Amino acid sequence: MQPSELRWRSRDGLTLFARDHAPATGPDANGAARLPVVCIPGLTRNSLDFDALAPWIAGLGRRVLAVDLRGRGESDRDPDPRHYKAPTYADDLAALLEAQAIPRALFLGTSLGGLVTMAFAVRHPHRLAGAVLNDVGPEIDPAGAARIRGYVGKAPPIDSWEGAVAYAKLVNGAALPGNSDADWEAMAHRMFRRGADGRPELNYDPRILRPVGPLMMRLAQWLAWGAFRRLARGRPLLLLRGESSDILAPATVTRMRRAAPGMQVAEIPGVGHAPMLSEPASRTALQAFLDEAP
């Protein structure tokens, strides 16, 4: 079943977009509806990254809302790039839940989406019933951060869809060595849209990444650990890590385990940052989590 298109207004007046996947089954054996899942993509990505995962989750009996954060996909670009930050995104998602009369939901966040989930746990804790963090934690490995800064908003002119496919492979090839040609073509069509001149253009505002100084980075990391502890408090939590991730270091996972002893952890073999959530190990871990979550 194709998702429906959903639009809502942010508190500062932007029109935001989500793909709404209806659950394939009704209430559980006790007559209770399963909580919906809000899927949040990474820094430069959009809701299309969940176009295979969302129907699979819907098949387990949960509604899925796959969102385009402001500045990405079908959501409005923000005239003030200072608003491109996790607390603002968290408030945008609270506005979505309010607009849809959803009291509580599970969140699944890839990369930046996981940081948004942590911010949501601080700002709107009563609405968050549990979470999946896909290859992200309160600390970002410096090597991965440098790699991301090296490409965000800096793509060379792309004149054809063949060029878009080559760019997708250039940026993500090390993390996804098992991708087929068809996989790279599909990814390019998620990353790019057709511009006014008919040529592919990246499907995000190039201003989404603002430089942050060393002092602010240390402060942000300290705040992120506090947000992670809030997220883990009294909620089911699953952490997925790509085996060769350059964003989520093994030492960070160890520290996260100490801070959240009840957190489930699954390492996804053969991939880096970030698992696409189609891998067998990802699906096994997700199904176990969703079977137990409210």
HELIX and SHEET records of a PDB file:
HELIX    1   1 SER A   47  PHE A   50  5                                   4    
HELIX    2   2 LEU A   53  GLY A   59  1                                   7    
HELIX    3   3 PRO A   81  HIS A   83  5                                   3    
HELIX    4   4 ALA A   86  ALA A   99  1                                  14    
HELIX    5   5 LEU A  112  ARG A  123  1                                  12    
HELIX    6   6 PRO A  125  ARG A  127  5                                   3    
HELIX    7   7 PRO A  142  TYR A  151  1                                  10    
HELIX    8   8 TRP A  161  ASN A  172  1                                  12    
HELIX    9   9 ASP A  181  MET A  191  1                                  11    
HELIX   10  10 PRO A  214  ALA A  232  1                                  19    
HELIX   11  11 PRO A  250  ALA A  259  1                                  10    
HELIX   12  12 PRO A  280  GLU A  292  1                                  13    
SHEET    1   A 8 SER A   4  ARG A   9  0                                        
SHEET    2   A 8 THR A  15  HIS A  21 -1                                        
SHEET    3   A 8 VAL A  64  ASP A  68 -1                                        
SHEET    4   A 8 VAL A  37  ILE A  40  1                                        
SHEET    5   A 8 ALA A 105  THR A 110  1                                        
SHEET    6   A 8 LEU A 128  ASN A 134  1                                        
SHEET    7   A 8 LEU A 237  GLY A 242  1                                        
SHEET    8   A 8 GLN A 264  ILE A 268  1                                        
SHEET    1   B 2 PHE A 192  ARG A 194  0                                        
SHEET    2   B 2 PRO A 200  LEU A 202 -1                                        
END                                                                             
